[in-house]
Amino acid sequence: MAETIEKNIKNLMRRPGILPTGILGGKLPPQVLEAEEAVLGALMLEKEAISIVIEIIDSESFYKTEHQEIYAAIRSLFEKSQPIDIITVTNELYK
């Protein structure tokens, strides 16, 4: 299962339009918000996903600021060995 999660995440991040955030030559980088949402959703649904994803992407890999904040909350929970689900992530964001 972990191999499937890792493969799916890597495939999503390789899709055209997914780049780390930042300005490249004064142009806005391409973005695929649906892929970002899919990654965040998978992190809240699959317990093993964060241990795989944490080695591949960081907060700046997300284009949308809100997605960066959600991912940072997920990482924070992971580092504190807390469960990661919609409720714990929401609570972490309120903090």
DOFI-997043 format. One record per residue (C-alpha): y, z, x. Coordinates in steps of 0.001 Angstrom, whole numbers, plus 524288, in hexadecimal, padded with zeros to 5 digits. Layout:
YZX/...
//
This chain:
800008000080000/8097B8036380B04/807547F5F18110D/80A977EF6A80419/8171B7F75E802AF/81B447F42281091/818517E5A980E9D/81FFD7E53A801D2/82BC17EC39807B0/82BED7E34A8138D/82AE37D74880ACF/836307DC028025E/83EB37DE8D80E2E/83BAA7D0FF813C3/8403E7CA0080785/84C097C17C809C1/858347C912806C3/853DC7D67880B60/85B2B7DAD98175D/860867E7D881BE9/86E097EA668168D/87A177E73381E50/8837A7DC2E8202C/87DF77D0BE827B2/8887D7C7FE82D13/891CB7CC168223D/8883F7C7C0817B2/881427D03280DDC/872B57D0AB810F3/869257CBA8806BC/863897D5AB7FD63/8581B7D7207F424/85AC77E3287EC0B/84E1E7E1BB7E46D/846547E3117F109/84DFD7EF3B7F4AC/84B137F5087E751/83CB07F19C7E8BA/83BE67F89B7F5D0/8429D804C67F07D/839F1804C77E478/82DAA803957ECC5/8321E80F097F50A/832F08178F7E8F1/825E9812FF7E368/81D09812357EF56/81B6981E7E7F786/8176881724803DF/8226180D2E80341/82CEE81558809E1/824D4817E181616/823668092A817AA/8311D80519813C6/8381680F6081BEF/833A38081D8283C/838417FAE882332/845817FCFA81CB8/850E58066281CAD/85C13808C68133B/864187FDB0818F1/859487F41D8155F/85E0C7F50680759/869D47ED1680341/86E1A7F5197F785/87477802307FAC9/86D7C808FC7EF9E/86071804477F4DC/863F98097480254/866C0816C07FC55/85A00816CE7F4AE/852538133C800D9/8594781DE780899/8556C827C07FE09/84751823137FEA3/847448247D80D7D/84D238320480C65/8427883647802FC/838138307780BDD/83D7C837A1817BD/83D0C8446B80FF7/82F068417480BA0/83369841687FD6E/82D45838CC7F2FD/8341082BE07F0A0/8359A827EC7E273/84092824A57D910/84367832F47D628/843C5837DB7E42F/84BA282C247E8B6/8556782E0D7DDA6/856C983C757E11D/858AA839177EF7A/8635182F717EBF6/86A6E839CA7E3F8/86A91842B27EFE8/
//
